Amino acid sequence: MLAPDDLSRRIDRAEADFMLDWLRGIPDVRIERFGGAWAPVNPDEPELDFQNRLIGLYPEDAGELDAIFAFYREAGVRPWFELPPAHDFERLSGPLAAAGARPIAFHTVLYGEPEHFDADPRVREIGRAEAEVFADVLLRGHGVPEDVPRGHVARWAENETSRLYIAEVDGRPAAAGALVLGEVANLANASTLPEFRGRGLQSALIRARISAAAAAGSEIVCSGASWASQSQRNLERAGLRIAYTKTVWR
């Protein structure tokens, strides 16, 4: 059995790899490395958390915090920090508090062993030819305006380890979800268009992606959700359980 720190780091790395690949496809995002942590920043979107959030920050890189603070100050951005559990958590929380950061939310990370579910006829895997459709549904489901370019999401179809899924209602694309395969498979991102919510489409997408991870031989499947959210409940209904909770600071 994996020790808690080993488990959290394996899962955190799967999420970090996906996020870094996503951010590198967004032209306005700059990424700098500080020790083992990555610091993305987009001064044009200072309130967009995922483009201004530290990735892979652990206590052993506490000595990098002053340089990280300076990096974001120069950019004029107040960054987000997601701190996973660690035995020496105070090495990060203390300097963050001293710099004026405060805990503002919690992020639940869930995991489980992949298993096979019965196929849902509403869900299908899509290829590159429908990548733009996938990107449009995913981003509109997250409330992103239609005039925002979709290319940074459509390019996920070019990644050999990515699998993209659409759920349809009466032949219309209604929800979308991504899977990144590996020893630790990541249910990476998903959303449902507002007019189709409440029909179980996210649960169907979760089961389809867990089944795909099982078929690919993944050892673990993981995903993240806002604490106590509907997304967390959907993941738990599919058999995933809480691995740990991150504290979100800003």
N, C-alpha and C positions, 0 to 999 in steps of 0.2 A: 504494500500500500504506500502511496506517495505521502511524504510528510507535508503538512499544510503549506509551508513556504515553497516547496518544490511544485506542488499543485498550482498554487496561485501564480507562480512565475511562468509555468508552462502555458497556462491559460492567458495570462497577461501578454506574453510574447505573441500568441496567435492573434490577439486583438490588435496589438501594436503593429504587427507586420501588415495587416489589412489597412489600418489607418494611414500608415506611412505611404503605402502604395497609392491610396486614394488621394492623399494630399499632394503627392508629387505630380499628379495629373492636373492640379489646379494652378493656372499660370500666376495668379497674384499671391500665392502662398510661398513664403520663404521658410526654409527649415535649417536650423543650426543644431549641431550636436554638442552636448556638454557632458563629458564622461560617458556613461551608458544611457543618458537621457537625450531625447530629441525635443526641440522647441520649435514648433511651427508658429508663424505669425502672419497675419494679414491686416495691416494698418487700415486698409479700405473697408474692412468688416470687423471693427473692434468688438462688437457685441455678438459675434458668431462664435460660439464656444468651441466647436470642434476644429476650427481653423486657428485657434489661439490657446490650445490646451497642451500642457506638457505630456509627453508620452514616455513611458518606461522609467519614471523617476523613482529611485529606491534609496534607502538611507545611506548606502555607501557613496552616493553622489551628493551628500549634503554639502560638501565643500564647494560644489559648483553653484550653490544657490545665489551667492552674491553676483556672480557673472550672469546668471539667468535673470535675476531682477534687473540688472543694468541693461540687458538685451531688450527686455520688454519696455523698460522706461524710455529707452532711445526710440523705440517704435511708437510710443504713445499708446500702448495697449495694456489693459489690466488682464493678465492671463488667468486661466483656470488650471488647477492642479487636482488630479485624481490620485489619492494616496491609497494604495492597497495595504492590507494589514501587514505588519512586520513587528518583530520582537523589539526593535529599537526605533519605533515609530516617532518618538519624540525628537530624534535627530532631524526630522523634517518638519514636524508640526511646530516645534519651538521657534526655529528661524522664520517660518511662514507667519506665525502669530506676531513675532517681533516686527516683521515687515509690514504688518497691517492686514494680512490676509485673514479670512474667517471661514469656518465651515458653512456652506450654504445649502448642501443637498447630499443625498446618498445615492450610490449607483450599485445595484445588485448584479453580481456575476453568478451565473448558474452553469451547471455542467451535468453530464451523465454519460453512460455507455450507450452508443448508438444502437438502435433497434429498428426492426422493420415494422411499418404500419401498412394497412390496406391503402391502396391508391385512391385518391379523391379525383373524380373526373373533372373537377373544376380547375385543377392545377396541372400545369405542364412546364417542362423545361424548355427554354428558348435558346436560340443560337445567335450568332453575330448579326444575322439579317434583321432581328427584332430588338437589337440592343437599344436603339433609340426609343422604341416603345416602352421597354423596361425602364429606362432612365426617366422618361416622362412620367410614368405612373408612380414610380418610387418617389420622385421629388415633389410631384403635386400632392401625393399622400402626406408628405411632410410639410406641406404648406408653402413650398418654394414657388414663387411666381413663374408663370410660363415664359416670361421673357429672359429668364436666367439660363445661360447655356447649359446643355445637358451632357456635353462631351466627356466631362471628367467622370461621370458615372457610366456612360455607354462604353467607355474603354475597358470596364471590368470584363466584358465579354472576350477580350484579347488575352486575359490571364489564363494560363493553362490549368490552374488549380481552382478557378472560379466556376460556379454553376449558378445560373440565373433562372428564376422561376416567375411565372405570371399566373395569377388566379383570375378566372373569368366568370362573369355572370351574364347569361344569355348571349354568349359570344363576345362580350365587351370586356377588355382588360380592366380589372377592378382593384387588384392588389399585386404587389411585387415583393420578392424576397431574394436575397443573395446568400450563397454558401461558399466558403473557402475551405477546400479540402486539405488534409494533412494528417499527421498523427493526432493532432488536436484540430478537429474541424470546427469552424466558426460560423454560426448563424449570424452573418455579419451585419445585415441591415434589412429592414422590411417596413412597409407601410401599406395602408389601404386608403383609397379615395374616400372622402367624407360620405358621399352618397351611398356607399356600399358597406359601411361599417355595421357591425352587429350581426353579420351573417356567418361568422365562423371562418372567414377567409384566412386570417392570420394563423389560427390553429391548424388549418389545412396546409398552409405553407410550412409551418414548423414541422409537422409530421412528414411532409414530402422531403424536406431537407435532412431531417434526421435519418430517414430511410436511405437517402443517397449517401450519407456519411457511413452508414452501416455497410452498404454495398461496396463502398470504396475501401473498406477495411480500416477506417479511422478508429483509434483507440478511445478517444474522448470526443464528445461534442459539447460546445460551450456557446453561451450567448450572454448578452448584457441587457439590462433594463433599468429604468428608473425605479427606485425602491417603492414597493407596494403598488406598482402600476398594473394596469390591465395586461401589459406585455409580460410582466413577471408572472401573473396568474396563468396566462396562456402557456408559457414555457413550463411551469410547474405541472399543469394538466397533462402535458406531453411527457412527463416523467423526469424532467430535469429538476435538480435540487440546488440549493444555494451553496456555492463554494466559498464565497466571502463577499463582503460589502466594502466598496471604496468610499472614502470620505471626499467629497468635492469641496475644494477651497477656492476662494477668489479674493 
